[in-house]
């Protein structure tokens, strides 16, 4: 992203939890050498155009909001797909130029 070769996105808001990070319902479960995230996010700025996405998932429910981890997802990963584009006021597509 720093080189301008990829657009990044941050995905926090969930349909049921809003933008309350402590209310995250997306789960993260370790499966061998991998993590499996299960959930849905909404209103992800640059979600339609990003190559990398930072998403959150709860991996330790016993720790409450301290049991939420951040994950970097790459475009093309299994299960990672953008939803429909929302026409929100004040949001615009970003264009990178060299």
PAMARLO-547131 format. One record per residue: x, y, z of N, C-alpha, C in turn; residue in three letters; residue number from 1. Coordinates in steps of 0.2 Angstrom, whole numbers, padded with zeros to 4 digits. Each point is the difference from the previous one (the first is absolute). Example, Ala and Ser with C-alpha at 12.3 -4.5 7.8 and 13.67 -1.06 7.14 Angstrom:
% residues 2
+--------+---------+-------+---------+----------+-------+--------+---------+-------+-----+-----+
: n_east : n_north :  n_up : ca_east : ca_north : ca_up : c_east : c_north :  c_up :  aa :   i :
+--------+---------+-------+---------+----------+-------+--------+---------+-------+-----+-----+
:   0066 :   -0028 :  0039 :   -0004 :     0006 :  0000 :   0004 :    0006 :  0000 : Ala :   1 :
:  -0002 :    0005 : -0004 :    0004 :     0006 :  0001 :  -0004 :    0005 :  0003 : Ser :   2 :
+--------+---------+-------+---------+----------+-------+--------+---------+-------+-----+-----+
This chain:
% residues 98
+--------+---------+-------+---------+----------+-------+--------+---------+-------+-----+-----+
: n_east : n_north :  n_up : ca_east : ca_north : ca_up : c_east : c_north :  c_up :  aa :   i :
+--------+---------+-------+---------+----------+-------+--------+---------+-------+-----+-----+
:   0004 :   -0006 :  0000 :   -0004 :     0006 :  0000 :   0004 :    0006 :  0000 : Unk :   1 :
:   0006 :    0000 :  0004 :    0004 :     0006 :  0000 :   0003 :    0002 : -0007 : Unk :   2 :
:   0001 :   -0005 : -0004 :    0003 :     0001 : -0006 :  -0005 :    0002 : -0006 : Unk :   3 :
:  -0006 :    0000 :  0002 :   -0006 :     0002 : -0005 :  -0002 :   -0006 : -0004 : Unk :   4 :
:   0002 :   -0006 :  0001 :   -0001 :    -0005 : -0004 :  -0007 :   -0004 :  0002 : Unk :   5 :
:  -0002 :    0002 :  0006 :   -0006 :    -0003 :  0002 :  -0004 :    0005 :  0004 : Unk :   6 :
:  -0007 :    0000 :  0000 :   -0004 :     0004 :  0004 :  -0003 :   -0004 :  0006 : Unk :   7 :
:   0001 :    0003 :  0006 :   -0002 :    -0004 :  0006 :  -0007 :    0002 :  0002 : Unk :   8 :
:  -0003 :   -0004 :  0004 :   -0007 :     0002 :  0003 :   0000 :   -0003 :  0007 : Unk :   9 :
:  -0004 :    0003 :  0004 :   -0001 :    -0002 :  0007 :  -0007 :   -0001 :  0001 : Unk :  10 :
:  -0002 :   -0006 :  0003 :   -0006 :    -0002 :  0001 :  -0002 :   -0002 :  0007 : Unk :  11 :
:  -0004 :    0005 :  0003 :   -0002 :    -0001 :  0007 :  -0007 :   -0001 :  0001 : Unk :  12 :
:  -0004 :    0004 : -0004 :   -0007 :     0000 :  0001 :  -0004 :   -0006 : -0002 : Unk :  13 :
:  -0004 :   -0003 :  0005 :   -0004 :    -0006 : -0002 :  -0007 :    0002 :  0000 : Unk :  14 :
:  -0004 :   -0004 : -0003 :   -0007 :     0001 : -0001 :  -0004 :    0000 :  0007 : Unk :  15 :
:   0002 :   -0004 :  0005 :   -0003 :    -0001 :  0006 :   0003 :    0004 :  0006 : Unk :  16 :
:   0007 :    0002 : -0001 :    0003 :     0003 :  0005 :   0002 :    0007 : -0001 : Unk :  17 :
:  -0001 :    0003 : -0006 :    0002 :     0007 : -0002 :   0007 :    0000 :  0000 : Unk :  18 :
:   0003 :    0006 :  0002 :    0007 :     0001 :  0000 :   0003 :    0000 :  0007 : Unk :  19 :
:  -0003 :   -0004 :  0004 :    0002 :    -0002 :  0007 :   0005 :   -0006 :  0000 : Unk :  20 :
:   0006 :    0002 :  0000 :    0005 :    -0006 :  0000 :  -0001 :   -0005 :  0005 : Unk :  21 :
:  -0002 :    0002 :  0006 :   -0001 :    -0005 :  0005 :  -0006 :   -0004 : -0001 : Unk :  22 :
:  -0005 :    0002 : -0005 :   -0006 :    -0004 : -0001 :   0002 :   -0005 : -0006 : Unk :  23 :
:   0006 :    0000 : -0003 :    0001 :    -0004 : -0005 :  -0002 :   -0008 :  0000 : Unk :  24 :
:  -0004 :   -0002 : -0005 :   -0003 :    -0007 :  0000 :   0004 :   -0004 : -0004 : Unk :  25 :
:   0004 :    0003 : -0005 :    0004 :    -0005 : -0004 :   0005 :   -0004 :  0004 : Unk :  26 :
:   0001 :   -0006 : -0001 :    0004 :    -0004 :  0004 :   0006 :   -0002 : -0004 : Unk :  27 :
:   0005 :   -0002 :  0004 :    0007 :    -0002 : -0003 :   0002 :   -0006 :  0004 : Unk :  28 :
:   0001 :   -0006 : -0004 :    0001 :    -0006 :  0003 :   0007 :   -0003 : -0003 : Unk :  29 :
:   0004 :   -0002 :  0004 :    0007 :    -0002 : -0002 :  -0002 :   -0008 : -0003 : Unk :  30 :
:   0003 :   -0001 : -0006 :   -0001 :    -0007 : -0003 :   0007 :   -0002 : -0003 : Unk :  31 :
:   0004 :   -0003 :  0005 :    0007 :    -0002 : -0002 :   0004 :    0006 : -0001 : Unk :  32 :
:   0003 :    0001 : -0006 :    0004 :     0006 : -0001 :  -0004 :    0006 : -0003 : Unk :  33 :
:  -0007 :    0000 :  0000 :   -0004 :     0005 : -0003 :  -0005 :    0002 :  0005 : Unk :  34 :
:  -0003 :    0006 : -0002 :   -0006 :     0003 :  0004 :  -0006 :   -0001 : -0004 : Unk :  35 :
:  -0005 :   -0001 :  0002 :   -0007 :     0000 : -0004 :  -0004 :    0005 :  0004 : Unk :  36 :
:  -0001 :    0005 : -0005 :   -0005 :     0006 :  0003 :  -0007 :   -0002 : -0003 : Unk :  37 :
:  -0005 :    0002 :  0004 :   -0007 :    -0001 : -0002 :  -0004 :    0005 :  0002 : Unk :  38 :
:  -0003 :    0004 : -0004 :   -0004 :     0006 :  0001 :  -0001 :    0004 : -0006 : Unk :  39 :
:  -0003 :    0006 :  0002 :   -0001 :     0005 : -0006 :   0001 :    0007 :  0002 : Unk :  40 :
:   0003 :    0004 : -0004 :    0001 :     0007 :  0001 :  -0004 :    0004 : -0005 : Unk :  41 :
:  -0001 :    0006 :  0002 :   -0004 :     0005 : -0004 :   0004 :    0007 :  0000 : Unk :  42 :
:  -0002 :    0004 : -0005 :    0003 :     0007 : -0001 :   0007 :    0000 :  0001 : Unk :  43 :
:   0004 :   -0004 : -0004 :    0007 :    -0001 :  0000 :   0003 :    0005 : -0006 : Unk :  44 :
:   0003 :    0005 :  0002 :    0002 :     0005 : -0004 :   0006 :   -0003 : -0005 : Unk :  45 :
:  -0001 :    0001 : -0006 :    0005 :    -0003 : -0005 :  -0001 :   -0008 : -0001 : Unk :  46 :
:  -0006 :   -0002 :  0003 :   -0001 :    -0008 :  0000 :   0000 :   -0002 : -0007 : Unk :  47 :
:  -0003 :    0003 : -0005 :   -0001 :    -0002 : -0007 :   0007 :    0000 : -0004 : Unk :  48 :
:   0005 :    0004 :  0003 :    0006 :     0001 : -0004 :   0006 :   -0002 :  0003 : Unk :  49 :
:   0000 :   -0002 :  0006 :    0006 :    -0002 :  0004 :   0003 :   -0006 : -0002 : Unk :  50 :
:   0007 :   -0001 :  0001 :    0004 :    -0006 :  0000 :   0001 :   -0003 :  0006 : Unk :  51 :
:   0000 :    0004 :  0006 :    0001 :    -0002 :  0006 :  -0006 :    0003 :  0005 : Unk :  52 :
:  -0002 :   -0004 :  0005 :   -0005 :     0002 :  0004 :   0002 :   -0002 :  0007 : Unk :  53 :
:  -0001 :    0005 :  0005 :    0001 :    -0001 :  0007 :  -0007 :   -0002 :  0003 : Unk :  54 :
:  -0001 :   -0006 :  0002 :   -0006 :    -0001 :  0003 :   0001 :   -0003 :  0007 : Unk :  55 :
:  -0005 :    0000 :  0005 :    0000 :    -0002 :  0007 :  -0004 :   -0006 :  0001 : Unk :  56 :
:   0002 :   -0004 :  0004 :   -0003 :    -0006 :  0002 :   0001 :   -0002 :  0007 : Unk :  57 :
:  -0005 :   -0002 :  0004 :    0001 :    -0002 :  0007 :   0003 :   -0007 :  0000 : Unk :  58 :
:   0006 :   -0001 :  0003 :    0003 :    -0006 :  0001 :   0000 :   -0003 :  0007 : Unk :  59 :
:  -0002 :    0004 :  0005 :    0000 :    -0002 :  0007 :  -0006 :    0003 :  0003 : Unk :  60 :
:  -0006 :   -0003 :  0000 :   -0006 :     0003 :  0003 :   0001 :    0002 :  0008 : Unk :  61 :
:   0004 :   -0004 :  0003 :    0001 :     0001 :  0007 :   0003 :    0007 :  0002 : Unk :  62 :
:   0003 :    0003 : -0005 :    0004 :     0006 :  0001 :  -0004 :    0006 : -0002 : Unk :  63 :
:  -0007 :   -0001 : -0002 :   -0004 :     0005 : -0002 :   0003 :    0004 : -0006 : Unk :  64 :
:   0000 :    0007 :  0001 :    0003 :     0004 : -0006 :   0007 :   -0001 :  0000 : Unk :  65 :
:   0004 :   -0002 :  0005 :    0007 :    -0001 : -0001 :   0001 :   -0007 : -0003 : Unk :  66 :
:  -0005 :   -0004 : -0002 :    0002 :    -0006 : -0004 :  -0002 :    0000 : -0007 : Unk :  67 :
:   0001 :    0007 : -0003 :   -0001 :     0001 : -0007 :   0006 :    0001 : -0003 : Unk :  68 :
:   0002 :   -0003 : -0006 :    0006 :     0000 : -0003 :  -0001 :    0003 : -0007 : Unk :  69 :
:   0005 :    0004 : -0003 :    0000 :     0003 : -0007 :   0003 :   -0005 : -0004 : Unk :  70 :
:  -0003 :   -0001 : -0006 :    0003 :    -0004 : -0005 :   0001 :    0004 : -0007 : Unk :  71 :
:   0005 :   -0002 : -0004 :    0001 :     0003 : -0007 :  -0003 :   -0006 : -0005 : Unk :  72 :
:  -0004 :    0002 : -0004 :   -0003 :    -0004 : -0005 :   0002 :    0002 : -0007 : Unk :  73 :
:   0002 :   -0004 : -0004 :    0002 :     0002 : -0007 :  -0006 :   -0002 : -0005 : Unk :  74 :
:   0000 :    0005 : -0005 :   -0005 :    -0001 : -0005 :   0001 :   -0007 : -0003 : Unk :  75 :
:  -0005 :   -0004 : -0001 :    0001 :    -0007 : -0003 :   0000 :   -0005 :  0005 : Unk :  76 :
:   0000 :    0001 :  0006 :    0000 :    -0005 :  0005 :  -0006 :   -0003 :  0000 : Unk :  77 :
:   0000 :   -0007 :  0002 :   -0007 :    -0004 :  0000 :  -0004 :    0004 :  0005 : Unk :  78 :
:  -0006 :    0001 : -0002 :   -0005 :     0003 :  0004 :  -0001 :    0007 :  0001 : Unk :  79 :
:   0006 :    0003 : -0003 :    0000 :     0008 :  0000 :  -0003 :    0003 : -0006 : Unk :  80 :
:  -0006 :    0003 :  0001 :   -0003 :     0003 : -0006 :  -0003 :    0006 :  0002 : Unk :  81 :
:   0000 :    0005 : -0005 :   -0004 :     0006 :  0002 :  -0007 :   -0001 : -0001 : Unk :  82 :
:  -0004 :    0004 :  0003 :   -0007 :     0000 :  0000 :  -0002 :    0005 : -0005 : Unk :  83 :
:  -0007 :    0002 :  0000 :   -0002 :     0005 : -0005 :   0003 :    0007 :  0002 : Unk :  84 :
:   0001 :    0005 : -0005 :    0002 :     0006 :  0002 :  -0006 :    0004 :  0003 : Unk :  85 :
:   0002 :    0004 :  0005 :   -0005 :     0004 :  0003 :   0001 :    0008 : -0002 : Unk :  86 :
:  -0004 :    0003 : -0002 :    0001 :     0007 : -0002 :  -0002 :    0004 :  0006 : Unk :  87 :
:   0006 :    0002 :  0004 :   -0001 :     0003 :  0006 :   0003 :    0007 : -0001 : Unk :  88 :
:  -0004 :    0005 :  0003 :    0002 :     0007 :  0000 :   0007 :    0001 :  0003 : Unk :  89 :
:   0004 :    0004 : -0004 :    0007 :     0001 :  0002 :   0005 :   -0005 : -0002 : Unk :  90 :
:  -0002 :   -0006 : -0002 :    0005 :    -0005 : -0002 :   0002 :    0000 : -0008 : Unk :  91 :
:   0006 :    0000 : -0001 :    0002 :     0000 : -0007 :   0005 :   -0005 : -0002 : Unk :  92 :
:   0001 :   -0002 : -0006 :    0005 :    -0005 : -0002 :   0006 :    0004 :  0000 : Unk :  93 :
:   0005 :   -0003 :  0003 :    0007 :     0003 :  0000 :   0004 :   -0003 : -0006 : Unk :  94 :
:   0004 :    0005 : -0003 :    0004 :    -0002 : -0006 :   0007 :    0001 :  0002 : Unk :  95 :
:   0004 :   -0005 : -0001 :    0008 :     0001 :  0001 :   0003 :    0001 : -0007 : Unk :  96 :
:   0004 :    0005 :  0001 :    0004 :     0002 : -0006 :   0008 :    0000 :  0002 : Unk :  97 :
:   0004 :   -0002 : -0005 :    0007 :     0000 :  0001 :   0003 :    0007 : -0002 : Unk :  98 :
+--------+---------+-------+---------+----------+-------+--------+---------+-------+-----+-----+
